[in-house]
Amino acid sequence: MPKFGRFNHNSNVTQVVNNVGTSFDKAKVHVHSLLDNTSSLDQGQSFQDKIEGFYIRVTNIAGGSATPTVTLRATCDADGDLTFFPDTAGQLALGLTTTNSGVSVYEFKLPLFTPLFDLYSVDLDKIYIFIKIDQGTCTLANSSIVWVE
């Protein structure tokens, strides 16, 4: 049966990445699958449209200022070279009762389609999220990508 309208999907990664510092490290990454296997209507459906945005949650913030900033980069390759979401900084919203964890949100709202990626035979079913903090260290505890079809 054909679907009509806008359908939101997400990929959520909860793999703990410790000791994220002030520079990007290709070994410290969250790998997201853009295959939606959560809905029986869309099981195995490949990503085909546009990314709405990204959420990240960090914990164990140490050695920085009272208002830490996290920079996010999203790529289509594990080496972090084929960037489609360039380095974008976001101030962390810290907890009300604790200041060693927080979240940041990044909006994208563009189709993820470009002939450049076709030249490199990129698998657009996987997205790689890299972060760095402006001071000190943190733990990448969770990241999410939201997309629509």
DSSP file (Angstrom, degrees, kcal/mol; ACC not computed):
  #  RESIDUE AA STRUCTURE BP1 BP2  ACC     N-H-->O    O-->H-N    N-H-->O    O-->H-N    TCO  KAPPA ALPHA  PHI   PSI    X-CA   Y-CA   Z-CA
    1    1 A M              0   0    0      0, 0.0     2,-0.0     0, 0.0     0, 0.0   0.000 360.0 360.0 360.0 130.1    0.0    0.0    0.0
    2    2 A P        -     0   0    0      0, 0.0     2,-0.3     0, 0.0     0, 0.0  -0.337 360.0-133.9 -69.0 150.2    1.5    3.4   -0.9
    3    3 A K        -     0   0    0      2,-0.1     2,-0.4    38,-0.0     4,-0.1  -0.796  17.0-161.6-103.4 147.5    2.3    5.9    1.8
    4    4 A F        +     0   0    0     -2,-0.3     2,-0.2     2,-0.1     0, 0.0  -0.963  48.0  17.2-128.0 146.0    1.3    9.5    1.6
    5    5 A G  S    S-     0   0    0     -2,-0.4     2,-0.4   144,-0.1    -2,-0.1  -0.531  98.4 -31.2  98.0-163.4    2.7   12.4    3.6
    6    6 A R        -     0   0    0     -2,-0.2     2,-0.5   142,-0.1    -2,-0.1  -0.824  49.9-165.9-102.7 130.8    5.7   13.0    5.7
    7    7 A F        -     0   0    0     -2,-0.4   142,-1.5    -4,-0.1     2,-0.3  -0.967   8.1-151.2-122.4 119.2    7.3   10.1    7.6
    8    8 A N  E     +A  148   0A   0     -2,-0.5     2,-0.3   140,-0.2   140,-0.2  -0.663  17.8 176.0 -89.7 142.2    9.9   10.7   10.4
    9    9 A H  E     -A  147   0A   0    138,-2.8   138,-2.1    -2,-0.3     2,-0.3  -0.909   7.0-164.2-136.1 162.7   12.6    8.2   11.2
   10   10 A N  E     -A  146   0A   0     -2,-0.3     2,-0.4   136,-0.2   136,-0.2  -0.996  16.3-150.2-149.5 156.9   15.5    8.2   13.5
   11   11 A S  E     -A  145   0A   0    134,-2.1   134,-2.2    -2,-0.3     2,-0.5  -0.999  19.3-168.4-122.3 128.3   18.7    6.4   14.3
   12   12 A N  E     -A  144   0A   0     -2,-0.4     2,-0.5   132,-0.2   132,-0.2  -0.978   3.3-170.4-123.0 124.3   19.8    6.4   17.9
   13   13 A V  E     +A  143   0A   0    130,-2.9   130,-2.1    -2,-0.5    19,-0.1  -0.961  11.6 175.1-116.2 129.4   23.3    5.2   19.0
   14   14 A T        +     0   0    0     -2,-0.5     2,-0.2   128,-0.2    -1,-0.1   0.180  31.5 135.4-117.5  14.2   24.1    4.8   22.7
   15   15 A Q        -     0   0    0    128,-0.1     2,-0.4     1,-0.1    -2,-0.1  -0.490  59.1-120.9 -64.3 128.1   27.6    3.4   22.4
   16   16 A V        -     0   0    0     -2,-0.2     2,-0.6   123,-0.0   125,-0.2  -0.584  25.8-168.7 -77.1 127.5   29.8    5.1   25.0
   17   17 A V  E     -B  140   0A   0    123,-2.2   123,-2.5    -2,-0.4     3,-0.4  -0.942  15.7-156.2-118.0 106.1   32.8    7.0   23.5
   18   18 A N  E     +     0   0A   0     -2,-0.6   121,-0.2   121,-0.2    42,-0.0  -0.374  60.2  18.3 -83.9 158.1   35.1    8.1   26.3
   19   19 A N  E     -     0   0A   0      1,-0.2     2,-0.4    41,-0.1    -1,-0.2   0.843  66.3-180.0  55.7  45.6   37.7   10.9   26.5
   20   20 A V  E     -B  138   0A   0    118,-3.0   118,-1.5    -3,-0.4    -1,-0.2  -0.660  16.1-177.2 -72.4 127.3   36.5   13.0   23.6
   21   21 A G        -     0   0    0      2,-0.5   112,-2.5    -2,-0.4   116,-0.1  -0.055  40.8 -64.7-112.0-150.0   38.9   16.0   23.5
   22   22 A T  S    S+     0   0    0    110,-0.2     2,-0.3   112,-0.1   110,-0.1   0.303 110.2  52.2 -91.9   7.8   39.5   19.2   21.7
   23   23 A S  S    S-     0   0    0    108,-0.1    -2,-0.5     2,-0.0   110,-0.1  -0.982  91.9 -96.5-139.1 154.6   40.2   17.7   18.2
   24   24 A F        -     0   0    0     -2,-0.3     2,-0.4   108,-0.1   108,-0.1  -0.419  34.7-167.0 -67.8 143.4   38.4   15.2   16.0
   25   25 A D    >   -     0   0    0      3,-0.4     3,-2.1   106,-0.3   106,-0.2  -0.979  17.8-149.1-134.7 118.8   39.5   11.6   16.3
   26   26 A K  T 3  S+     0   0    0     -2,-0.4     3,-0.1     1,-0.3    54,-0.1   0.688  99.0  60.3 -66.1 -16.0   38.3    9.1   13.7
   27   27 A A  T 3  S+     0   0    0      1,-0.2     2,-0.8    52,-0.1    -1,-0.3   0.625  95.0  68.3 -81.3 -13.2   38.4    6.3   16.3
   28   28 A K  S <  S+     0   0    0     -3,-2.1   103,-0.5   103,-0.1    -3,-0.4  -0.802  78.2 127.6-110.4  89.9   35.9    8.2   18.4
   29   29 A V        -     0   0    0     -2,-0.8     2,-0.5   101,-0.1   101,-0.2  -0.954  53.9-137.4-144.4 151.8   32.8    8.0   16.3
   30   30 A H  E     -F  129   0B   0     99,-2.0    99,-2.8    -2,-0.3     2,-0.6  -0.983  22.4-152.4-109.9 128.4   29.1    7.0   16.3
   31   31 A V  E     -F  128   0B   0     -2,-0.5     2,-0.4    97,-0.2    97,-0.2  -0.898  12.4-163.5-103.6 121.7   28.0    5.1   13.2
   32   32 A H  E     -F  127   0B   0     95,-3.4    95,-2.3    -2,-0.6     2,-0.5  -0.849  11.2-142.8-107.6 140.2   24.3    5.5   12.3
   33   33 A S  E     -F  126   0B   0     -2,-0.4    93,-0.2    93,-0.2    92,-0.1  -0.870   1.0-157.3 -97.0 131.1   22.3    3.3   10.0
   34   34 A L        +     0   0    0     91,-3.4    13,-0.6    -2,-0.5     2,-0.5  -0.125  62.1 108.3 -99.9  36.7   19.8    5.1    7.8
   35   35 A L  E     -I   46   0C   0     90,-0.2     2,-0.9    11,-0.2    11,-0.2  -0.965  66.6-140.1-106.5 127.1   17.7    2.0    7.4
   36   36 A D  E     +I   45   0C   0      9,-1.4     9,-0.7    -2,-0.5     8,-0.7  -0.781  35.2 158.9 -92.7 108.1   14.5    2.1    9.3
   37   37 A N        +     0   0    0     -2,-0.9    -1,-0.1     6,-0.2     6,-0.1   0.092  55.7  83.5-111.3  21.2   13.8   -1.3   10.8
   38   38 A T  S    S+     0   0    0      1,-0.1     2,-0.4     4,-0.1    -1,-0.1   0.664  82.3  59.7 -98.0 -18.1   11.5   -0.1   13.5
   39   39 A S    >>  -     0   0    0     -3,-0.1     3,-0.9     1,-0.1     4,-0.6  -0.934  70.0-143.3-117.3 132.7    8.2    0.1   11.5
   40   40 A S  T 34 S+     0   0    0     -2,-0.4     3,-0.3     1,-0.3    -1,-0.1   0.792 103.2  56.9 -63.9 -26.5    6.7   -2.9    9.8
   41   41 A L  T 34 S+     0   0    0      1,-0.2    -1,-0.3    -3,-0.0   -38,-0.0   0.810 118.8  30.5 -70.9 -28.4    5.6   -0.7    6.9
   42   42 A D  T X4 S+     0   0    0     -3,-0.9     3,-3.1     3,-0.1    -6,-0.3   0.245  79.4 153.1-115.7  12.3    9.1    0.5    6.3
   43   43 A Q  T 3< S+     0   0    0     -4,-0.6    -6,-0.2    -3,-0.3     3,-0.1  -0.190  79.9   0.3 -54.3 124.2   11.2   -2.5    7.3
   44   44 A G  T 3  S+     0   0    0     -8,-0.7     2,-0.3     1,-0.3    -1,-0.3   0.512  91.1 153.0  77.8   4.8   14.5   -2.5    5.4
   45   45 A Q  E <   -I   36   0C   0     -3,-3.1    -9,-1.4    -9,-0.7    -1,-0.3  -0.530  41.5-129.1 -71.0 126.1   13.5    0.7    3.6
   46   46 A S  E     -I   35   0C   0     -2,-0.3   -11,-0.2   -11,-0.2     2,-0.1  -0.399  28.2 -94.2 -74.0 151.6   16.7    2.6    2.5
   47   47 A F        +     0   0    0    -13,-0.6    -1,-0.1     1,-0.1   102,-0.1  -0.436  52.8 160.7 -61.1 133.8   17.2    6.2    3.3
   48   48 A Q        +     0   0    0    100,-0.2    -1,-0.1    -2,-0.1   101,-0.1   0.433  51.1  32.6-137.2  -2.8   16.0    8.3    0.3
   49   49 A D  S    S-     0   0    0     99,-0.2    63,-1.7     1,-0.1     2,-0.4   0.220  90.8 -28.9-130.7-115.4   15.3   11.8    1.3
   50   50 A K  E     -DC 111 148A   0     98,-1.0    98,-2.5    61,-0.2     2,-0.4  -0.887  38.1-128.0-127.1 147.6   16.5   14.5    3.8
   51   51 A I  E     -DC 110 147A   0     59,-1.5    59,-1.1    -2,-0.4    58,-0.8  -0.735  14.7-167.0 -86.1 130.9   18.1   14.7    7.2
   52   52 A E  E     -     0   0A   0     94,-2.7    56,-3.0    -2,-0.4    57,-0.4   0.894  54.9 -63.9 -83.4 -45.9   16.3   17.0    9.6
   53   53 A G  E     -DC 107 146A   0     93,-1.5    93,-2.3    54,-0.3     2,-0.3  -0.991  41.8 -96.2 177.0-173.5   18.9   17.2   12.3
   54   54 A F  E     -DC 106 145A   0     52,-3.0    52,-2.8    -2,-0.3     2,-0.4  -0.956  16.5-162.5-133.0 145.3   21.1   15.7   14.9
   55   55 A Y  E     -DC 105 144A   0     89,-2.2    89,-2.5    -2,-0.3     2,-0.4  -0.979  11.8-175.1-121.9 140.5   21.0   15.4   18.7
   56   56 A I  E     -DC 104 143A   0     48,-2.4    48,-2.0    -2,-0.4     2,-0.4  -0.992   9.2-163.1-133.9 148.7   23.9   14.6   20.9
   57   57 A R  E     -DC 103 142A   0     85,-2.9    84,-2.2    -2,-0.4    85,-1.7  -0.998  10.1-171.6-128.5 129.1   24.2   14.0   24.6
   58   58 A V  E     -DC 102 140A   0     44,-2.6    44,-2.2    -2,-0.4     2,-0.2  -0.893   2.6-176.0-119.7 152.3   27.5   14.1   26.5
   59   59 A T  E     + C   0 139A   0     80,-2.3    80,-3.0    -2,-0.3    42,-0.2  -0.768  59.1  44.4-131.7 177.1   28.4   13.2   30.0
   60   60 A N  E     -     0   0A   0     -2,-0.2     2,-0.3    40,-0.2    41,-0.2   0.846  67.7-175.4  53.2  40.8   31.5   13.4   32.2
   61   61 A I  E     +     0   0A   0     39,-2.2     2,-0.3    -3,-0.1    77,-0.2  -0.531  12.7 168.2 -67.6 126.9   32.4   16.9   31.2
   62   62 A A  E     + C   0 137A   0     75,-2.5    75,-2.4    -2,-0.3     3,-0.1  -0.997  43.6  16.8-145.1 146.4   35.7   17.8   32.8
   63   63 A G  S    S+     0   0    0     -2,-0.3    73,-0.3    73,-0.2     2,-0.2   0.680  95.8 100.3  74.4  20.1   38.3   20.5   32.7
   64   64 A G  S    S-     0   0    0      1,-0.2    -1,-0.2    71,-0.2    72,-0.1  -0.500  73.1 -74.3-124.5-166.2   36.4   23.1   30.8
   65   65 A S        -     0   0    0     -2,-0.2    -1,-0.2    -3,-0.1    70,-0.1  -0.170  47.9 -99.1 -83.1 178.9   34.4   26.3   31.3
   66   66 A A  S    S+     0   0    0      1,-0.3    -1,-0.1    -2,-0.0    -2,-0.0   0.663 120.0  43.6 -73.6 -16.6   30.9   26.7   32.7
   67   67 A T  S    S-     0   0    0     26,-0.0    -1,-0.3     2,-0.0    -2,-0.1  -0.641  82.5-169.7-129.6  75.6   29.5   26.9   29.2
   68   68 A P        -     0   0    0      0, 0.0    24,-2.5     0, 0.0     2,-0.4  -0.282   8.0-148.4 -68.1 151.3   31.1   24.2   27.1
   69   69 A T  E     -G   91   0B   0     22,-0.2    65,-2.2    66,-0.0     2,-0.5  -0.963   4.7-157.4-120.0 136.8   30.7   24.0   23.3
   70   70 A V  E     -GH  90 133B   0     20,-2.6    20,-2.3    -2,-0.4     2,-0.5  -0.955   6.1-150.6-115.3 132.8   30.6   20.9   21.2
   71   71 A T  E     -GH  89 132B   0     61,-2.8    61,-1.6    -2,-0.5     2,-0.4  -0.883  13.2-158.6-102.5 131.7   31.4   20.9   17.5
   72   72 A L  E     -GH  88 131B   0     16,-2.4    16,-2.0    -2,-0.5     2,-0.4  -0.876  10.9-175.9-111.5 140.8   29.8   18.2   15.4
   73   73 A R  E     - H   0 130B   0     57,-2.5    57,-2.7    -2,-0.4     2,-0.4  -0.998   7.4-162.4-131.5 133.5   30.9   16.9   12.0
   74   74 A A  E     +GH  85 129B   0     11,-1.9    10,-2.2    -2,-0.4    11,-2.0  -0.968  15.5 174.9-118.7 132.4   28.8   14.4   10.0
   75   75 A T  E     -GH  83 128B   0     53,-2.4    53,-2.5    -2,-0.4     8,-0.2  -0.814  39.4-132.4-131.1 169.1   30.4   12.4    7.1
   76   76 A C  S    S+     0   0    0      6,-2.2    47,-0.4    -2,-0.3     2,-0.3   0.248  89.6  57.4-103.1   9.2   29.6    9.6    4.7
   77   77 A D  S >  S-     0   0    0      5,-0.2     3,-1.4    51,-0.1    51,-0.1  -0.980  81.4-122.2-141.2 154.5   32.9    7.8    5.3
   78   78 A A  T 3  S+     0   0    0     -2,-0.3    -1,-0.1     1,-0.3    49,-0.0   0.713 109.0  61.2 -67.9 -22.2   34.6    6.3    8.4
   79   79 A D  T 3  S-     0   0    0    -52,-0.0    -1,-0.3     1,-0.0   -53,-0.1   0.598 107.0-123.3 -81.2 -10.3   37.7    8.4    7.8
   80   80 A G  S <  S+     0   0    0     -3,-1.4     3,-0.2     2,-0.1    -2,-0.1   0.730  79.9 113.9  77.4  21.7   35.8   11.6    8.3
   81   81 A D        +     0   0    0      1,-0.2     2,-1.5     2,-0.0    -3,-0.1   0.806  58.2  64.5 -96.2 -33.9   36.8   13.0    4.9
   82   82 A L  S    S-     0   0    0     -5,-0.0    -6,-2.2    38,-0.0     2,-0.3  -0.605  76.2-175.4 -93.8  77.0   33.6   13.1    2.9
   83   83 A T  E     +G   75   0B   0     -2,-1.5    -8,-0.3    -8,-0.2    -2,-0.0  -0.535  25.5 166.1 -78.5 131.7   31.8   15.7    5.0
   84   84 A F  E    S+     0   0B   0    -10,-2.2    -9,-0.2    -2,-0.3    -1,-0.2   0.578  78.9  45.7-113.7 -21.6   28.2   16.6    4.3
   85   85 A F  E    S-G   74   0B   0    -11,-2.0   -11,-1.9     3,-0.0    -1,-0.3  -0.909  89.7-145.0-119.5 101.3   27.6   18.5    7.5
   86   86 A P  E     -     0   0B   0      0, 0.0   -14,-0.2     0, 0.0   -11,-0.0  -0.106  41.8 -60.5 -68.3 164.4   30.5   20.8    8.2
   87   87 A D  E     +     0   0B   0    -16,-0.1     2,-0.4   -14,-0.1   -14,-0.2  -0.162  63.5 178.0 -47.6 116.2   31.9   21.6   11.6
   88   88 A T  E     -G   72   0B   0    -16,-2.0   -16,-2.4    -3,-0.2     2,-0.3  -0.986  17.2-145.0-131.5 121.7   29.1   23.2   13.5
   89   89 A A  E     -G   71   0B   0     -2,-0.4     2,-0.4   -18,-0.2   -18,-0.2  -0.613  16.6-178.4 -88.9 144.3   29.5   24.4   17.1
   90   90 A G  E     -G   70   0B   0    -20,-2.3   -20,-2.6    -2,-0.3     2,-0.2  -0.985  27.4-123.8-141.6 130.6   26.6   24.2   19.6
   91   91 A Q  E     -G   69   0B   0     -2,-0.4   -22,-0.2   -22,-0.2    14,-0.2  -0.537  36.0-116.2 -71.5 135.8   26.6   25.3   23.2
   92   92 A L        -     0   0    0    -24,-2.5     2,-0.9    -2,-0.2    12,-0.2  -0.500  12.6-136.5 -73.7 137.6   25.6   22.5   25.5
   93   93 A A  E     -E  103   0A   0     10,-3.0    10,-1.7    -2,-0.2     2,-0.1  -0.866  31.7-151.8 -89.8 108.9   22.4   22.8   27.5
   94   94 A L  E     -E  102   0A   0     -2,-0.9     8,-0.2     8,-0.2     5,-0.2  -0.354  21.5 -88.3 -82.1 161.5   23.6   21.5   30.9
   95   95 A G        -     0   0    0      6,-1.5    -1,-0.1     3,-0.5     6,-0.1  -0.231  29.4-125.3 -63.6 157.8   21.4   19.8   33.5
   96   96 A L  S    S+     0   0    0      1,-0.2    -1,-0.1     3,-0.0     3,-0.1   0.818 109.2  28.2 -74.7 -31.6   19.6   21.9   36.1
   97   97 A T  S    S+     0   0    0      1,-0.2     2,-0.3     0, 0.0    -1,-0.2   0.512 127.1  38.8-109.2  -7.3   21.1   20.1   39.0
   98   98 A T        -     0   0    0      3,-0.1    -3,-0.5     1,-0.0     3,-0.2  -0.997  54.4-163.0-141.7 145.8   24.3   18.9   37.5
   99   99 A T  S    S+     0   0    0     -2,-0.3    -1,-0.0    -5,-0.2    -5,-0.0   0.214  75.1  82.1-113.4  14.9   26.8   20.6   35.2
  100  100 A N  S    S+     0   0    0    -40,-0.1   -39,-2.2     1,-0.0     2,-0.3   0.255  92.0  44.9-104.9  14.2   28.8   17.5   34.0
  101  101 A S        +     0   0    0     -3,-0.2    -6,-1.5   -42,-0.2     2,-0.3  -0.990  62.7 148.6-149.2 154.4   26.3   16.4   31.3
  102  102 A G  E     -DE  58  94A   0    -44,-2.2   -44,-2.6    -2,-0.3     2,-0.3  -0.985  30.3-119.1-170.4 175.5   24.3   18.2   28.6
  103  103 A V  E     -DE  57  93A   0    -10,-1.7   -10,-3.0    -2,-0.3     2,-0.3  -0.896  14.4-167.8-128.2 156.8   22.7   18.0   25.2
  104  104 A S  E     -D   56   0A   0    -48,-2.0   -48,-2.4    -2,-0.3     2,-0.4  -0.988   8.4-152.5-142.7 149.2   23.1   19.9   21.9
  105  105 A V  E     -D   55   0A   0     -2,-0.3     2,-0.4   -14,-0.2   -50,-0.2  -0.962   5.6-166.6-127.1 140.0   20.9   20.0   18.8
  106  106 A Y  E     -D   54   0A   0    -52,-2.8   -52,-3.0    -2,-0.4     2,-0.4  -0.994  10.8-146.9-130.0 128.6   21.9   20.7   15.2
  107  107 A E  E     +D   53   0A   0     -2,-0.4   -54,-0.3   -54,-0.2   -55,-0.1  -0.761  26.8 158.7 -97.1 140.7   19.5   21.4   12.4
  108  108 A F  E     +     0   0A   0    -56,-3.0   -56,-0.2    -2,-0.4   -55,-0.2   0.667   6.5 174.2-121.6 -63.1   20.3   20.3    8.8
  109  109 A K  E     +     0   0A   0    -58,-0.8   -57,-0.2   -57,-0.4   -56,-0.1   0.823  40.3 116.9  55.1  41.2   17.0   20.1    6.8
  110  110 A L  E    S-D   51   0A   0    -59,-1.1   -59,-1.5   -61,-0.0    -1,-0.2  -0.967  71.6-101.1-132.0 151.8   18.6   19.4    3.4
  111  111 A P  E     -D   50   0A   0      0, 0.0     2,-1.2     0, 0.0   -61,-0.2  -0.479  29.1-134.3 -65.7 141.3   18.5   16.5    1.0
  112  112 A L        +     0   0    0    -63,-1.7     2,-0.4    -2,-0.2   -62,-0.0  -0.655  64.2 116.3 -98.3  76.9   21.5   14.3    1.3
  113  113 A F        +     0   0    0     -2,-1.2     3,-0.1     4,-0.0   -65,-0.0  -0.970  26.5 148.5-145.7 126.5   22.2   13.9   -2.4
  114  114 A T    >>  -     0   0    0     -2,-0.4     4,-0.9     1,-0.1     3,-0.9  -0.951  47.7-130.8-156.9 139.0   25.1   15.0   -4.3
  115  115 A P  H 3> S+     0   0    0      0, 0.0     4,-1.4     0, 0.0     3,-0.1   0.771 104.3  71.7 -59.8 -25.0   27.0   13.7   -7.4
  116  116 A L  H 3> S+     0   0    0      1,-0.2     4,-0.8     2,-0.2     3,-0.5   0.917  95.8  50.0 -56.9 -44.0   30.2   14.1   -5.4
  117  117 A F  H X4>S+     0   0    0     -3,-0.9     5,-1.8     1,-0.2     3,-0.6   0.841 103.7  59.9 -66.1 -32.0   29.3   11.1   -3.3
  118  118 A D  H ><5S+     0   0    0     -4,-0.9     3,-1.1     1,-0.2    -1,-0.2   0.851  97.6  60.2 -62.8 -33.6   28.5    9.1   -6.4
  119  119 A L  H 3<5S+     0   0    0     -4,-1.4    -1,-0.2    -3,-0.5    -2,-0.2   0.812 110.4  41.0 -62.4 -29.9   32.1    9.6   -7.5
  120  120 A Y  T <<5S-     0   0    0     -4,-0.8    -1,-0.3    -3,-0.6    -2,-0.2   0.285 108.8-120.6-103.5   9.7   33.3    7.8   -4.4
  121  121 A S  T < 5 -     0   0    0     -3,-1.1     2,-0.2    -4,-0.2    -3,-0.2   0.923  44.0-171.7  50.6  51.3   30.7    5.0   -4.3
  122  122 A V      < -     0   0    0     -5,-1.8     2,-1.0     1,-0.1    -1,-0.2  -0.532  24.8-132.1 -77.6 137.1   29.5    6.2   -0.9
  123  123 A D    >   -     0   0    0    -47,-0.4     3,-1.6    -2,-0.2    -1,-0.1  -0.798  18.1-167.4 -86.8 101.5   27.0    4.0    1.0
  124  124 A L  T 3  S+     0   0    0     -2,-1.0    -1,-0.1     1,-0.3   -77,-0.1   0.369  75.4  81.0 -77.5   8.1   24.4    6.6    2.1
  125  125 A D  T 3  S+     0   0    0    -92,-0.1   -91,-3.4   -49,-0.1     2,-0.4   0.526  90.8  59.0 -85.0  -5.6   22.9    4.0    4.4
  126  126 A K  E <   -F   33   0B   0     -3,-1.6     2,-0.4   -93,-0.2   -93,-0.2  -0.984  63.0-173.8-127.1 136.2   25.6    4.8    7.0
  127  127 A I  E     -F   32   0B   0    -95,-2.3   -95,-3.4    -2,-0.4     2,-0.5  -0.976  13.5-146.6-126.6 140.6   26.4    8.2    8.5
  128  128 A Y  E     -FH  31  75B   0    -53,-2.5   -53,-2.4    -2,-0.4     2,-0.5  -0.933   8.6-159.1-113.7 126.2   29.4    8.9   10.8
  129  129 A I  E     +FH  30  74B   0    -99,-2.8   -99,-2.0    -2,-0.5     2,-0.4  -0.915  11.3 179.8-108.8 123.9   29.2   11.4   13.6
  130  130 A F  E     - H   0  73B   0    -57,-2.7   -57,-2.5    -2,-0.5     2,-0.3  -0.945   4.1-177.0-119.2 142.8   32.3   13.0   15.1
  131  131 A I  E     - H   0  72B   0   -103,-0.5  -106,-0.3    -2,-0.4     2,-0.3  -0.938  10.5-172.4-134.0 161.2   32.4   15.5   17.9
  132  132 A K  E     - H   0  71B   0    -61,-1.6   -61,-2.8    -2,-0.3     2,-0.3  -0.973  19.1-133.7-144.8 153.3   35.0   17.6   19.8
  133  133 A I  E     - H   0  70B   0   -112,-2.5   -63,-0.2    -2,-0.3     3,-0.1  -0.802  16.8-128.9-107.5 150.8   34.6   19.8   22.9
  134  134 A D  S    S+     0   0    0    -65,-2.2     2,-0.3    -2,-0.3   -64,-0.1   0.787  89.9  13.2 -72.8 -26.7   36.1   23.3   23.1
  135  135 A Q  S    S-     0   0    0    -66,-0.2    -1,-0.2  -114,-0.1   -73,-0.2  -0.996 115.9 -13.0-147.5 144.4   37.9   22.7   26.4
  136  136 A G  S    S-     0   0    0     -2,-0.3     2,-0.3   -73,-0.3   -73,-0.2  -0.345  88.7 -63.1  71.8-144.5   38.7   19.6   28.5
  137  137 A T  E     + C   0  62A   0    -75,-2.4   -75,-2.5   -77,-0.1     2,-0.3  -0.896  42.5 179.0-139.6 166.6   37.1   16.3   27.8
  138  138 A C  E     -B   20   0A   0   -118,-1.5  -118,-3.0    -2,-0.3     2,-0.5  -0.949  29.0-111.0-156.5 173.7   33.7   14.6   27.7
  139  139 A T  E     - C   0  59A   0    -80,-3.0   -80,-2.3    -2,-0.3     2,-0.9  -0.969  22.0-135.8-113.6 126.9   32.0   11.3   27.0
  140  140 A L  E     +BC  17  58A   0   -123,-2.5  -123,-2.2    -2,-0.5   -82,-0.2  -0.748  34.1 168.3 -79.4 109.3   29.8   11.0   23.9
  141  141 A A  E     +     0   0A   0    -84,-2.2     2,-0.3    -2,-0.9   -83,-0.2   0.773  57.1   0.7 -96.4 -30.7   26.9    9.0   25.5
  142  142 A N  E     - C   0  57A   0    -85,-1.7   -85,-2.9  -125,-0.1     2,-0.3  -0.982  53.7-177.8-160.3 141.6   24.2    9.2   22.8
  143  143 A S  E     -AC  13  56A   0   -130,-2.1  -130,-2.9    -2,-0.3     2,-0.4  -0.993   7.2-169.4-142.6 149.0   23.6   10.6   19.4
  144  144 A S  E     -AC  12  55A   0    -89,-2.5   -89,-2.2    -2,-0.3     2,-0.4  -0.984   9.8-158.4-136.1 145.5   20.5   10.6   17.2
  145  145 A I  E     -AC  11  54A   0   -134,-2.2  -134,-2.1    -2,-0.4     2,-0.4  -0.990  11.3-160.7-119.9 133.9   19.8   11.5   13.5
  146  146 A V  E     +AC  10  53A   0    -93,-2.3   -94,-2.7    -2,-0.4   -93,-1.5  -0.957  17.3 167.8-114.9 132.8   16.3   12.3   12.5
  147  147 A W  E     -AC   9  51A   0   -138,-2.1  -138,-2.8    -2,-0.4     2,-0.3  -0.935  20.0-143.2-139.7 163.7   15.3   12.1    8.8
  148  148 A V  E      AC   8  50A   0    -98,-2.5   -98,-1.0    -2,-0.3   -99,-0.2  -0.856 360.0 360.0-123.7 159.1   12.1   12.2    6.7
  149  149 A E              0   0    0   -142,-1.5  -141,-0.1    -2,-0.3    -1,-0.1   0.271 360.0 360.0-130.2 360.0   10.9   10.5    3.6
